[in-house]
Amino acid sequence: MDIEWLERAASEFKQWQIKDIVAIQDGETKWEWHEGDGDRVSAIYSCTKSIISSLVGIAISRGELADVQQPLAEFFPQLEKDQDRRKLKIRLKHLLTMTPGFDWPDFDKPYWAMKRTDDAVKFILGRAMAHEPGEVFTYNSGASYLLSAILTQATGLSVYDYAEQHLFSKLSFRKPRWNRLHGIYEGGAGLHLASKDMAKFGQLYLQGGRWQGKQLVPSSWVEDSTRERHKGLMHYEPPIFGAYGYHWWMSGQGSKAEYYFAKGYGGQYIFVVPALRLAAAIRKEATGKADAIYSKRVLLDYLIPASSHKNAGDCQKDR
């Protein structure tokens, strides 16, 4: 990795209001940069969704959840009384792929109304159905909240305690913080991590779910989660999103992506680039949704070239 070239680019990163960059290649932290006084535990926004996805995979492997075909109504029997029978067709996979069919206008607008209610589960399940489950992608943090509520039911533990037991402690995370809503840890946002730990999580997935000789997340779940399930927001401009899997985004077309990523509001990313054996965390001051493009530029214009060539700066000059 061309560290010197990356260091020379620091002034540009500051202009873009990038706060933290951690790059792991070949299992080693090759470069770490922080705009301030070092790493800190702070909000990762919707990167939380990819953590929730990993916990679902762990719960399935432990038999606490059956599989992704499990009906939502098994956890919320009140759906049996709903007049719209389409709600009985909603499966865990539809929550994971943001295709449950609820009326949930772009861009995640009902999320804020959900946070103001007294009962978030009731609010989500009470939404009208706009589509058949599995047909239409609508970005939906309510679906992620339901996954958190389901994990709490299925495991008998809070999502935080379950994550601490099966993930956070195994990866030696600094003390994470996680926001709760109506007694349930938010599944779609609310988690606070250090950037080093964000990168570790990416490295865990790069290693097929294994960490220090132990299989923390099933390798089959890692593969299934990071396979394109829906076109998602591939055509969104600026291109800060991508296709969608099980609460992971991906860059490419078809079943295998060039890289896949967790994404949080305003430019919080965990990137995994298998071909370069690279996992990276990039955090930015949250100045607006579209400004996340600057974090993507750090990956595409700097980290990937620097990881591909020992003298990436020279290669850039030759282009």
Buried (B, 14 or more C-beta within 10 A) or exposed (E): BBBEBBEEBEEBBEEBBBBBBBBBBEEEBBBBBBBEEEBBBBBBBBBBBBBBBBBBBBBBBEEBBEEBEBBBBBBBEEBEEBEEEBBEBBBBBBBBBBBBBBEBEEEBEBBEEBBEBEEBBEBBBEBEBBBEBBEBBBBBBBBBBBBBBBBBBBBEBBBBBBBBEBBBEBBEBBEBEBEEBBEBBBBBBBBBBBBBBBBBBBBBBBBBBBBEEEEBBBBEBBBBBBBBBBEBBBEBEEBBBBBBBBBBBBBBEEEEBEBBBBBBBBBBBBBBBBEBBBBBBBBBBBEEBEBBBBBBBBBBBBBBBBBBBEEBBEBBEEE
